[in-house]
Amino acid sequence: MTLLATTFCLTVLGAPAVQLPSRGAVIARESQPIHVIAEGKAGARILLDGSLVPGLKEAAMTELVMLPGAEVPEHSHDQAAELIYILSGRARMTLDGKETVVVPGMAIYIPAGVKHSLVLDSKVEPLRALQVYTPGGPEQRFKAGPAVKE
């Protein structure tokens, strides 16, 4: 079985985190808690970071779910760029002073130090996105929120 096939099988079967021999790790989404953030209107599930994969410094990946009315206030990450891929829902994102409506299928690049914010103004549809920080680090702030399973 190839490494790709092994990775696919482990992920699909919901296997616990598996360390591949000095070549990486496979983390089952369901094995990670959701950290409640944004005053209870959003949750962040850290999928990959240095605490889950010892030695991982180059990047971190988080699944973000925002409920209607949730907001991410303007902020920046001085030491890390952020990549976001919108999976579902829509929101207004302000990036370096320019507002854009983001929808499923959009990929967003936020360089280190650039101010950005996100407002989910839908009354019914949540937003779901994947975030990647490079290098990892900014995702650690999510751990301040209480951890829940679902």
Stockholm file with secondary structure:
# STOCKHOLM 1.0

chainA/1-150         MTLLATTFCLTVLGAPAVQLPSRGAVIARESQPIHVIAEGKAGARILLDGSLVPGLKEAAMTELVMLPGAEVPEHSHDQAAELIYILSGRARMTLDGKETVVVPGMAIYIPAGVKHSLVLDSKVEPLRALQVYTPGGPEQRFKAGPAVKE
#=GR chainA/1-150 SS CCHHHHHHHHHHTTCCCEEETTTEEECCGGGSCEEEEGGGTEEEEEEECTTTSTTCCSCEEEEEEECTTCEEEEECCSSCEEEEEEEECCEEEEETTEEEEECTTCEEEECTTCCEEEECCCSSCCEEEEEEEESSCGGGGGGGSCEECC
#=GC SS_cons         CCHHHHHHHHHHTTCCCEEETTTEEECCGGGSCEEEEGGGTEEEEEEECTTTSTTCCSCEEEEEEECTTCEEEEECCSSCEEEEEEEECCEEEEETTEEEEECTTCEEEECTTCCEEEECCCSSCCEEEEEEEESSCGGGGGGGSCEECC
//
